[in-house]
């Protein structure tokens, strides 16, 4: 992020993706503490997990092609991949 020139839309991208990255943390924390995974459906968890994983791969591939890295998107999807795969593992272990 170039702080010499403020870009409102880049700010929105960072802000939105940080919110999305942080948004999954309360669910991960609650699941870690309570081990309650009954409300998670397997179809939701697996579609979400593979969706964020494949989108992350796409973003990385596209970023390499255009030689411009979209760090807010990469941050969001990286955090969501870790969180989602934890929830999948928790569903498997605690069900």
MOTA-V810954 format. One record per pair of residues at least 24 apart in sequence whose ideal C-beta (glycine too) atoms are under 7 Angstrom apart, sorted by the first residue. I is the first residue (numbers start at 1). J is the second residue. D is the distance in Angstrom with one decimal. If there is no record, write none. Layout:
I&J&D / I&J&D
This chain:
13&72&4.5 / 14&72&4.6 / 17&72&3.8 / 17&73&6.0 / 17&75&5.9 / 17&76&3.8 / 20&76&4.9 / 21&75&5.9 / 21&76&4.9 / 21&79&4.0 / 21&80&6.8 / 24&79&6.9 / 24&80&5.9 / 24&83&4.2 / 28&83&5.0 / 28&86&5.8 / 28&87&6.6 / 31&87&6.1 / 31&90&5.1 / 35&94&4.4 / 37&90&5.4 / 37&91&4.5 / 37&94&4.8 / 37&95&6.0 / 40&87&6.5 / 40&91&5.3 / 42&91&6.9 / 45&87&5.9 / 45&88&5.1 / 45&91&5.8 / 46&88&6.9 / 48&84&5.4 / 49&84&4.4 / 49&85&5.8 / 49&88&5.3 / 52&77&5.5 / 52&80&4.5 / 52&81&5.4 / 52&84&5.7 / 53&81&5.6 / 56&81&5.9
